[in-house]
């Protein structure tokens, strides 16, 4: 069986510092994990610990011209977790102003499975731009794990109470469902 690569894109939301849990779960399912962080997420994560966990550095910027190796967007699958209001809206309308957004946008264009795990509050989730962004991403085949039976937004100013219960396992479960629907190569 060939090596399966999963790129986890980390946005600057509260659960970001706990992304190692998702890495453990993914590695337990046989994934080779690469990590990409938005600029805001780099302040919330322990890059050294994640490097030790994955064996590759956390990327947050484009590689230099002399660097080689596979592109993160060429991974077999992408999980964006936790995904912020800002990143979801930008991704849906095609704003590609960070390396992290570039990775996800290109993966969508390549037809790779992409799962987005939002971490937003109810006030932001009720905004028309956000609702439209989620619909737009779903129209492109992105699985946004948001709504009844999946992950529900928390009340404003209460996100801290959701940090320990953020459903990292759900991202992999949704990804497994998506891959079950993909034609075999």
Long-range contacts (C-beta under 8 A, 24 or more apart in sequence): 3-32, 4-30, 4-31, 4-32, 4-76, 4-77, 5-31, 5-32, 5-33, 5-34, 5-70, 5-75, 5-76, 5-77, 6-31, 6-32, 6-33, 6-34, 6-75, 6-76, 6-77, 6-78, 6-79, 6-175, 7-33, 7-34, 7-35, 7-36, 7-72, 7-73, 7-75, 7-77, 7-78, 7-79, 7-103, 7-107, 8-33, 8-34, 8-35, 8-36, 8-78, 8-79, 8-80, 8-81, 9-36, 9-37, 9-38, 9-78, 9-79, 9-80, 9-81, 9-83, 9-100, 9-103, 9-104, 10-35, 10-36, 10-37, 10-38, 10-41, 10-44, 10-45, 10-58, 10-81, 10-82, 10-100, 11-38, 11-40, 11-41, 11-80, 11-81, 11-82, 11-83, 11-84, 11-86, 11-87, 11-100, 11-119, 12-38, 12-39, 12-40, 12-41, 12-43, 12-44, 12-84, 13-41, 13-44, 13-82, 13-83, 13-84, 13-119, 13-120, 13-159, 14-44, 14-82, 14-119, 14-159, 14-160, 14-162, 14-163, 14-166, 15-81, 15-82, 15-119, 15-162, 15-163, 15-166, 15-168, 16-41, 16-44, 16-45, 16-82, 17-44, 17-45, 17-46, 18-163, 18-164, 18-166, 18-168, 19-45, 19-50, 19-81, 19-168, 20-46, 20-49, 20-50, 20-53, 21-168, 22-79, 22-81, 22-168, 22-171, 22-172, 23-50, 23-53, 23-54, 24-53, 25-168, 25-169, 25-172, 26-79, 26-172, 27-53, 29-172, 34-59, 34-72, 34-75, 35-59, 36-60, 36-72, 36-99, 36-100, 36-103, 37-100, 38-84, 38-87, 38-98, 38-100, 38-101, 39-98, 40-84, 41-100, 59-99, 60-99, 60-100, 61-99, 62-99, 62-102, 71-103, 71-106, 72-103, 73-102, 73-103, 73-104, 73-106, 73-107, 73-110, 73-112, 74-107, 74-110, 75-107, 75-112, 76-112, 76-113, 77-112, 77-113, 77-114, 77-115, 77-175, 77-178, 77-179, 78-103, 78-104, 78-107, 78-112, 78-113, 78-114, 78-115, 79-114, 79-115, 79-116, 79-117, 79-171, 79-172, 79-175, 80-104, 80-114, 80-115, 80-116, 80-117, 81-115, 81-116, 81-117, 81-119, 81-166, 81-168, 81-171, 82-117, 82-118, 82-119, 82-166, 83-116, 83-117, 83-118, 83-119, 84-118, 84-119, 84-120, 85-118, 85-120, 85-124, 85-125, 85-127, 85-130, 88-116, 88-118, 88-120, 88-130, 88-133, 88-134, 88-137, 88-144, 89-129, 89-130, 89-133, 91-116, 91-133, 91-137, 92-132, 92-133, 92-134, 92-136, 92-137, 93-133, 93-136, 108-140, 108-141, 108-142, 111-141, 113-143, 113-175, 113-178, 113-179, 113-182, 114-141, 114-142, 114-143, 115-142, 115-143, 115-145, 115-171, 115-174, 115-175, 115-178, 116-142, 116-143, 116-144, 116-145, 116-146, 117-145, 117-151, 117-166, 117-167, 117-168, 117-170, 117-171, 118-144, 118-145, 118-146, 118-151, 118-153, 119-159, 119-162, 119-166, 120-153, 121-153, 121-154, 121-155, 121-156, 121-157, 121-158, 121-159, 122-153, 122-154, 122-155, 122-156, 123-156, 124-153, 125-153, 143-174, 143-175, 143-177, 143-178, 145-170, 145-171, 145-174, 150-174
